[in-house]
Amino acid sequence: MKKKIRYANVIEEIRDEQLEILSDTKNHIAGMTKSGLIVMFENNI
């Protein structure tokens, strides 16, 4: 499994990639791109 780590503005990333949100919790947001790639963002607030 490959992991790519980068800093991103989650709202812009969701909009730009047109992610389908799979999970939205206090600590993480997980989504799937149109190509089937699952991505997860950590809430650092």
N, C-alpha and C positions, 0 to 999 in steps of 0.2 A: 504494500500500500504506500502511495506517495502522499506526503503532506506538504502543503504550501502554506506558509504563514506570512501574513502581511497585515499591515494596519489599514483599516478602511472605515469610511463613513458608512455605517450600516444602512441607513435610510437610502443614501444614494446608490449603494451597491445593490440593494433589493430592487430598486426601481430600474437601474441600468441593466441588470442581468435578468429582469423580469422573473424573479424567483417565486416559486410556489412555496409558501410557508408551510413547513411540516410540523414545527414545534416552536412555541414561543413561551419561554419560562422566565423567571426572574433572573436567572444566570446565563441563559443561552438562547439563541435564535437559530434554528436549523431550517434550511430551505433546499429546494432542488431546482437546478437550471433546466432550461428546455432540452439540453442535451443529456440530462439524467445525472449530472454531477451533483452530489449532495455536499452542501457547504454549511459550516457552523460558525457562528459569531459568538464571542464571549462578551457578556455585559460587564464592562470594567467601571461602571459608574458607582 
